[in-house]
């Protein structure tokens, strides 16, 4: 609804996408730091021969999560239209 309202008052789609990308980057950096820190802490308790595999799996999961976050925000922004504003408002 926020994006449709911004479009309604004349904010360009490019500006909205830039804003959403920066917001997503901000919260994915925080979750990435938390995930890496927790993963490193947990890896201390693993068998030393398994640590490279755990790191590889952890990085793949992290990359998929961050990619999914940006893809979800991108799809949401791509399919939001100004003319949907009134329908969103009524559903709220």
PAVOTI-951485 format. One record per residue: residue number from 1; residue in three letters; x, y, z of N, C-alpha, C in turn. Coordinates in Angstrom, 1 decimal, m for minus. Example, Ala and Ser with C-alpha at 12.3 -4.5 7.8 and 13.67 -1.06 7.14 Angstrom:
! residues 2
@num:1 residu:ALA n_u:13.2 n_v:m5.7 n_w:7.8 ca_u:12.3 ca_v:m4.5 ca_w:7.8 c_u:13.2 c_v:m3.3 c_w:7.8 $
@num:2 residu:SER n_u:12.8 n_v:m2.2 n_w:7.1 ca_u:13.7 ca_v:m1.1 ca_w:7.1 c_u:12.9 c_v:0.0 c_w:7.9 $
This chain:
! residues 92
@num:1 residu:UNK n_u:0.8 n_v:m1.2 n_w:0.0 ca_u:0.0 ca_v:0.0 ca_w:0.0 c_u:0.9 c_v:1.3 c_w:0.0 $
@num:2 residu:UNK n_u:2.0 n_v:1.2 n_w:0.7 ca_u:2.9 ca_v:2.3 ca_w:0.8 c_u:3.4 c_v:2.7 c_w:m0.6 $
@num:3 residu:UNK n_u:3.8 n_v:1.7 n_w:m1.4 ca_u:4.3 ca_v:1.9 ca_w:m2.7 c_u:3.3 c_v:2.4 c_w:m3.7 $
@num:4 residu:UNK n_u:2.1 n_v:1.9 n_w:m3.6 ca_u:1.0 ca_v:2.4 ca_w:m4.4 c_u:0.6 c_v:3.9 c_w:m4.1 $
@num:5 residu:UNK n_u:0.7 n_v:4.2 n_w:m2.8 ca_u:0.4 ca_v:5.6 ca_w:m2.4 c_u:1.5 c_v:6.5 c_w:m2.9 $
@num:6 residu:UNK n_u:2.8 n_v:6.0 n_w:m2.8 ca_u:3.9 ca_v:6.8 ca_w:m3.3 c_u:3.7 c_v:7.1 c_w:m4.8 $
@num:7 residu:UNK n_u:3.3 n_v:6.1 n_w:m5.6 ca_u:3.1 ca_v:6.2 ca_w:m7.0 c_u:2.0 c_v:7.2 c_w:m7.3 $
@num:8 residu:UNK n_u:1.0 n_v:7.2 n_w:m6.4 ca_u:m0.2 ca_v:8.1 ca_w:m6.6 c_u:0.2 c_v:9.6 c_w:m6.4 $
@num:9 residu:UNK n_u:1.2 n_v:9.8 n_w:m5.6 ca_u:1.6 ca_v:11.2 ca_w:m5.4 c_u:2.7 c_v:11.6 c_w:m6.3 $
@num:10 residu:UNK n_u:3.2 n_v:10.7 n_w:m7.2 ca_u:4.1 ca_v:11.1 ca_w:m8.2 c_u:5.5 c_v:10.6 c_w:m8.0 $
@num:11 residu:UNK n_u:5.8 n_v:9.7 n_w:m7.1 ca_u:7.1 ca_v:9.2 ca_w:m6.9 c_u:7.4 c_v:8.2 c_w:m8.1 $
@num:12 residu:UNK n_u:8.5 n_v:8.3 n_w:m8.7 ca_u:8.8 ca_v:7.5 ca_w:m9.8 c_u:9.1 c_v:6.0 c_w:m9.4 $
@num:13 residu:UNK n_u:8.8 n_v:5.1 n_w:m10.3 ca_u:9.1 ca_v:3.7 ca_w:m10.0 c_u:10.5 c_v:3.4 c_w:m9.7 $
@num:14 residu:UNK n_u:11.4 n_v:4.1 n_w:m10.4 ca_u:12.9 ca_v:4.0 ca_w:m10.2 c_u:13.2 c_v:4.4 c_w:m8.7 $
@num:15 residu:UNK n_u:12.6 n_v:5.4 n_w:m8.2 ca_u:12.9 ca_v:5.9 ca_w:m6.9 c_u:12.4 c_v:4.9 c_w:m5.9 $
@num:16 residu:UNK n_u:11.2 n_v:4.3 n_w:m6.1 ca_u:10.7 ca_v:3.3 ca_w:m5.2 c_u:11.5 c_v:2.1 c_w:m5.2 $
@num:17 residu:UNK n_u:12.0 n_v:1.6 n_w:m6.4 ca_u:12.9 ca_v:0.5 ca_w:m6.4 c_u:14.2 c_v:0.7 c_w:m5.7 $
@num:18 residu:UNK n_u:14.7 n_v:1.9 n_w:m5.8 ca_u:16.0 ca_v:2.3 ca_w:m5.1 c_u:15.7 c_v:2.2 c_w:m3.6 $
@num:19 residu:UNK n_u:14.6 n_v:2.8 n_w:m3.2 ca_u:14.3 ca_v:2.8 ca_w:m1.7 c_u:14.1 c_v:1.4 c_w:m1.2 $
@num:20 residu:UNK n_u:13.4 n_v:0.6 n_w:m1.9 ca_u:13.2 ca_v:m0.8 ca_w:m1.5 c_u:14.5 c_v:m1.6 c_w:m1.5 $
@num:21 residu:UNK n_u:15.4 n_v:m1.3 n_w:m2.5 ca_u:16.7 ca_v:m2.0 ca_w:m2.5 c_u:17.5 c_v:m1.7 c_w:m1.3 $
@num:22 residu:UNK n_u:17.5 n_v:m0.4 n_w:m1.0 ca_u:18.3 ca_v:0.1 ca_w:0.2 c_u:17.7 c_v:m0.5 c_w:1.5 $
@num:23 residu:UNK n_u:16.4 n_v:m0.5 n_w:1.6 ca_u:15.8 ca_v:m1.1 ca_w:2.8 c_u:16.1 c_v:m2.6 c_w:2.9 $
@num:24 residu:UNK n_u:16.0 n_v:m3.3 n_w:1.8 ca_u:16.3 ca_v:m4.7 ca_w:1.8 c_u:17.8 c_v:m5.0 c_w:2.1 $
@num:25 residu:UNK n_u:18.6 n_v:m4.2 n_w:1.6 ca_u:20.1 ca_v:m4.3 ca_w:1.9 c_u:20.3 c_v:m4.1 c_w:3.3 $
@num:26 residu:UNK n_u:19.7 n_v:m3.1 n_w:3.9 ca_u:19.9 ca_v:m2.8 ca_w:5.3 c_u:19.5 c_v:m4.0 c_w:6.2 $
@num:27 residu:UNK n_u:18.3 n_v:m4.5 n_w:6.0 ca_u:18.0 ca_v:m5.6 ca_w:6.9 c_u:18.6 c_v:m6.9 c_w:6.6 $
@num:28 residu:UNK n_u:19.0 n_v:m7.1 n_w:5.3 ca_u:19.8 ca_v:m8.4 ca_w:5.0 c_u:21.2 c_v:m8.3 c_w:5.5 $
@num:29 residu:UNK n_u:21.8 n_v:m7.1 n_w:5.6 ca_u:23.1 ca_v:m7.1 ca_w:6.3 c_u:23.1 c_v:m7.5 c_w:7.7 $
@num:30 residu:UNK n_u:22.0 n_v:m7.0 n_w:8.4 ca_u:21.9 ca_v:m7.4 ca_w:9.8 c_u:21.7 c_v:m8.9 c_w:10.0 $
@num:31 residu:UNK n_u:20.8 n_v:m9.5 n_w:9.2 ca_u:20.5 ca_v:m10.9 ca_w:9.3 c_u:21.7 c_v:m11.7 c_w:8.9 $
@num:32 residu:UNK n_u:22.5 n_v:m11.2 n_w:7.9 ca_u:23.7 ca_v:m11.9 ca_w:7.4 c_u:24.7 c_v:m11.9 c_w:8.5 $
@num:33 residu:UNK n_u:24.9 n_v:m10.8 n_w:9.2 ca_u:25.9 ca_v:m10.8 ca_w:10.3 c_u:25.5 c_v:m11.7 c_w:11.4 $
@num:34 residu:UNK n_u:24.2 n_v:m11.7 n_w:11.8 ca_u:23.7 ca_v:m12.6 ca_w:12.8 c_u:23.9 c_v:m14.1 c_w:12.4 $
@num:35 residu:UNK n_u:23.6 n_v:m14.4 n_w:11.2 ca_u:23.7 ca_v:m15.8 ca_w:10.7 c_u:25.1 c_v:m16.3 c_w:10.7 $
@num:36 residu:UNK n_u:26.0 n_v:m15.4 n_w:10.1 ca_u:27.4 ca_v:m15.8 ca_w:10.1 c_u:28.0 c_v:m16.0 c_w:11.5 $
@num:37 residu:UNK n_u:27.7 n_v:m15.0 n_w:12.3 ca_u:28.2 ca_v:m15.1 ca_w:13.7 c_u:27.7 c_v:m16.4 c_w:14.4 $
@num:38 residu:UNK n_u:26.4 n_v:m16.7 n_w:14.3 ca_u:25.8 ca_v:m17.9 ca_w:14.9 c_u:26.4 c_v:m19.2 c_w:14.2 $
@num:39 residu:UNK n_u:26.6 n_v:m19.1 n_w:12.9 ca_u:27.2 ca_v:m20.3 ca_w:12.3 c_u:28.6 c_v:m20.5 c_w:12.7 $
@num:40 residu:UNK n_u:29.4 n_v:m19.5 n_w:12.8 ca_u:30.8 ca_v:m19.6 ca_w:13.3 c_u:30.9 c_v:m20.1 c_w:14.7 $
@num:41 residu:UNK n_u:29.9 n_v:m19.7 n_w:15.6 ca_u:29.9 ca_v:m20.1 ca_w:16.9 c_u:29.5 c_v:m21.6 c_w:17.0 $
@num:42 residu:UNK n_u:28.5 n_v:m22.0 n_w:16.2 ca_u:28.1 ca_v:m23.4 ca_w:16.2 c_u:29.2 c_v:m24.3 c_w:15.6 $
@num:43 residu:UNK n_u:30.0 n_v:m23.8 n_w:14.6 ca_u:31.0 ca_v:m24.6 ca_w:14.0 c_u:32.1 c_v:m25.0 c_w:14.9 $
@num:44 residu:UNK n_u:32.3 n_v:m24.2 n_w:16.0 ca_u:33.3 ca_v:m24.6 ca_w:17.0 c_u:33.0 c_v:m26.0 c_w:17.6 $
@num:45 residu:UNK n_u:31.8 n_v:m26.4 n_w:17.7 ca_u:31.4 ca_v:m27.6 ca_w:18.3 c_u:31.4 c_v:m28.8 c_w:17.3 $
@num:46 residu:UNK n_u:31.7 n_v:m28.5 n_w:16.1 ca_u:31.7 ca_v:m29.6 ca_w:15.1 c_u:33.0 c_v:m30.3 c_w:15.0 $
@num:47 residu:UNK n_u:33.1 n_v:m31.4 n_w:14.4 ca_u:34.3 ca_v:m32.1 ca_w:14.1 c_u:35.1 c_v:m31.2 c_w:13.1 $
@num:48 residu:UNK n_u:36.4 n_v:m31.0 n_w:13.4 ca_u:37.2 ca_v:m30.1 ca_w:12.5 c_u:37.2 c_v:m30.6 c_w:11.1 $
@num:49 residu:UNK n_u:37.1 n_v:m31.8 n_w:10.8 ca_u:37.1 ca_v:m32.3 ca_w:9.4 c_u:35.8 c_v:m31.9 c_w:8.7 $
@num:50 residu:UNK n_u:34.8 n_v:m31.7 n_w:9.4 ca_u:33.5 ca_v:m31.3 ca_w:8.8 c_u:33.2 c_v:m29.8 c_w:8.7 $
@num:51 residu:UNK n_u:34.1 n_v:m29.0 n_w:9.2 ca_u:33.9 ca_v:m27.6 ca_w:9.2 c_u:33.9 c_v:m26.9 c_w:7.8 $
@num:52 residu:UNK n_u:34.7 n_v:m27.4 n_w:6.9 ca_u:34.6 ca_v:m26.8 ca_w:5.5 c_u:33.2 c_v:m27.1 c_w:4.9 $
@num:53 residu:UNK n_u:32.7 n_v:m28.3 n_w:5.1 ca_u:31.4 ca_v:m28.6 ca_w:4.5 c_u:30.3 c_v:m27.8 c_w:5.2 $
@num:54 residu:UNK n_u:30.4 n_v:m27.6 n_w:6.5 ca_u:29.4 ca_v:m26.8 ca_w:7.1 c_u:29.4 c_v:m25.3 c_w:6.6 $
@num:55 residu:UNK n_u:30.6 n_v:m24.8 n_w:6.4 ca_u:30.8 ca_v:m23.5 ca_w:5.8 c_u:30.2 c_v:m23.4 c_w:4.5 $
@num:56 residu:UNK n_u:30.4 n_v:m24.4 n_w:3.6 ca_u:29.9 ca_v:m24.4 ca_w:2.3 c_u:28.3 c_v:m24.4 c_w:2.3 $
@num:57 residu:UNK n_u:27.8 n_v:m25.2 n_w:3.1 ca_u:26.3 ca_v:m25.3 ca_w:3.2 c_u:25.8 c_v:m24.0 c_w:3.8 $
@num:58 residu:UNK n_u:26.4 n_v:m23.5 n_w:4.8 ca_u:25.9 ca_v:m22.2 ca_w:5.3 c_u:26.0 c_v:m21.1 c_w:4.3 $
@num:59 residu:UNK n_u:27.0 n_v:m21.0 n_w:3.5 ca_u:27.1 ca_v:m19.9 ca_w:2.5 c_u:26.0 c_v:m20.1 c_w:1.5 $
@num:60 residu:UNK n_u:25.7 n_v:m21.3 n_w:1.1 ca_u:24.7 ca_v:m21.6 ca_w:0.1 c_u:23.3 c_v:m21.1 c_w:0.6 $
@num:61 residu:UNK n_u:23.1 n_v:m21.5 n_w:1.9 ca_u:21.8 ca_v:m21.1 ca_w:2.5 c_u:21.7 c_v:m19.6 c_w:2.6 $
@num:62 residu:UNK n_u:22.8 n_v:m19.0 n_w:3.0 ca_u:22.8 ca_v:m17.5 ca_w:3.1 c_u:22.6 c_v:m16.8 c_w:1.8 $
@num:63 residu:UNK n_u:23.2 n_v:m17.3 n_w:0.7 ca_u:23.1 ca_v:m16.7 ca_w:m0.6 c_u:21.6 c_v:m16.9 c_w:m1.1 $
@num:64 residu:UNK n_u:21.1 n_v:m18.1 n_w:m0.9 ca_u:19.7 ca_v:m18.3 ca_w:m1.3 c_u:18.7 c_v:m17.4 c_w:m0.5 $
@num:65 residu:UNK n_u:19.0 n_v:m17.2 n_w:0.8 ca_u:18.1 ca_v:m16.3 ca_w:1.6 c_u:18.2 c_v:m14.8 c_w:1.1 $
@num:66 residu:UNK n_u:19.4 n_v:m14.4 n_w:0.9 ca_u:19.5 ca_v:m13.0 ca_w:0.5 c_u:19.0 c_v:m12.8 c_w:m1.0 $
@num:67 residu:UNK n_u:19.2 n_v:m13.7 n_w:m1.8 ca_u:18.7 ca_v:m13.7 ca_w:m3.2 c_u:17.2 c_v:m13.7 c_w:m3.2 $
@num:68 residu:UNK n_u:16.6 n_v:m14.6 n_w:m2.3 ca_u:15.2 ca_v:m14.6 ca_w:m2.2 c_u:14.5 c_v:m13.4 c_w:m1.6 $
@num:69 residu:UNK n_u:15.2 n_v:m12.7 n_w:m0.7 ca_u:14.7 ca_v:m11.5 ca_w:m0.2 c_u:14.7 c_v:m10.4 c_w:m1.3 $
@num:70 residu:UNK n_u:15.7 n_v:m10.3 n_w:m2.0 ca_u:15.7 ca_v:m9.3 ca_w:m3.1 c_u:14.7 c_v:m9.6 c_w:m4.2 $
@num:71 residu:UNK n_u:14.6 n_v:m10.9 n_w:m4.5 ca_u:13.7 ca_v:m11.3 ca_w:m5.5 c_u:12.2 c_v:m11.0 c_w:m5.1 $
@num:72 residu:UNK n_u:11.9 n_v:m11.3 n_w:m3.8 ca_u:10.6 ca_v:m11.1 ca_w:m3.3 c_u:10.2 c_v:m9.6 c_w:m3.3 $
@num:73 residu:UNK n_u:11.2 n_v:m8.8 n_w:m2.9 ca_u:10.9 ca_v:m7.3 ca_w:m3.0 c_u:10.8 c_v:m6.8 c_w:m4.4 $
@num:74 residu:UNK n_u:11.6 n_v:m7.4 n_w:m5.3 ca_u:11.5 ca_v:m7.0 ca_w:m6.7 c_u:10.2 c_v:m7.3 c_w:m7.3 $
@num:75 residu:UNK n_u:9.7 n_v:m8.6 n_w:m7.0 ca_u:8.4 ca_v:m9.0 ca_w:m7.6 c_u:7.3 c_v:m8.1 c_w:m7.0 $
@num:76 residu:UNK n_u:7.4 n_v:m7.9 n_w:m5.7 ca_u:6.3 ca_v:m7.0 ca_w:m5.1 c_u:6.3 c_v:m5.7 c_w:m5.7 $
@num:77 residu:UNK n_u:7.4 n_v:m5.1 n_w:m5.9 ca_u:7.5 ca_v:m3.7 ca_w:m6.5 c_u:7.0 c_v:m3.8 c_w:m8.0 $
@num:78 residu:UNK n_u:7.4 n_v:m4.8 n_w:m8.7 ca_u:7.0 ca_v:m4.9 ca_w:m10.1 c_u:5.5 c_v:m5.1 c_w:m10.3 $
@num:79 residu:UNK n_u:4.8 n_v:m5.7 n_w:m9.4 ca_u:3.4 ca_v:m5.9 ca_w:m9.6 c_u:2.5 c_v:m5.0 c_w:m8.8 $
@num:80 residu:UNK n_u:3.1 n_v:m4.0 n_w:m8.2 ca_u:2.3 ca_v:m3.0 ca_w:m7.5 c_u:2.0 c_v:m1.9 c_w:m8.5 $
@num:81 residu:UNK n_u:0.7 n_v:m1.5 n_w:m8.6 ca_u:0.2 ca_v:m0.5 ca_w:m9.5 c_u:m0.5 c_v:0.6 c_w:m8.8 $
@num:82 residu:UNK n_u:m0.4 n_v:1.8 n_w:m9.3 ca_u:m1.1 ca_v:2.9 ca_w:m8.6 c_u:m2.6 c_v:2.7 c_w:m8.6 $
@num:83 residu:UNK n_u:m3.2 n_v:2.1 n_w:m9.7 ca_u:m4.6 ca_v:1.9 ca_w:m9.7 c_u:m5.1 c_v:0.8 c_w:m8.7 $
@num:84 residu:UNK n_u:m4.2 n_v:0.1 n_w:m8.1 ca_u:m4.6 ca_v:m0.9 ca_w:m7.1 c_u:m4.7 c_v:m0.2 c_w:m5.7 $
@num:85 residu:UNK n_u:m4.3 n_v:1.1 n_w:m5.6 ca_u:m4.3 ca_v:1.7 ca_w:m4.3 c_u:m5.7 c_v:1.7 c_w:m3.6 $
@num:86 residu:UNK n_u:m6.7 n_v:1.9 n_w:m4.3 ca_u:m8.0 ca_v:2.0 ca_w:m3.6 c_u:m8.5 c_v:0.6 c_w:m3.2 $
@num:87 residu:UNK n_u:m8.1 n_v:m0.5 n_w:m4.0 ca_u:m8.4 ca_v:m1.8 ca_w:m3.6 c_u:m7.6 c_v:m2.2 c_w:m2.3 $
@num:88 residu:UNK n_u:m6.4 n_v:m1.8 n_w:m2.3 ca_u:m5.5 ca_v:m2.1 ca_w:m1.1 c_u:m6.1 c_v:m1.4 c_w:0.1 $
@num:89 residu:UNK n_u:m6.5 n_v:m0.1 n_w:m0.1 ca_u:m7.1 ca_v:0.6 ca_w:1.0 c_u:m8.3 c_v:0.0 c_w:1.6 $
@num:90 residu:UNK n_u:m9.2 n_v:m0.5 n_w:0.7 ca_u:m10.5 ca_v:m1.1 ca_w:1.1 c_u:m10.2 c_v:m2.4 c_w:1.9 $
@num:91 residu:UNK n_u:m9.2 n_v:m3.1 n_w:1.5 ca_u:m8.9 ca_v:m4.4 ca_w:2.1 c_u:m8.2 c_v:m4.2 c_w:3.5 $
@num:92 residu:UNK n_u:m7.7 n_v:m3.0 n_w:3.7 ca_u:m7.0 ca_v:m2.7 ca_w:5.0 c_u:m8.0 c_v:m2.6 c_w:6.0 $
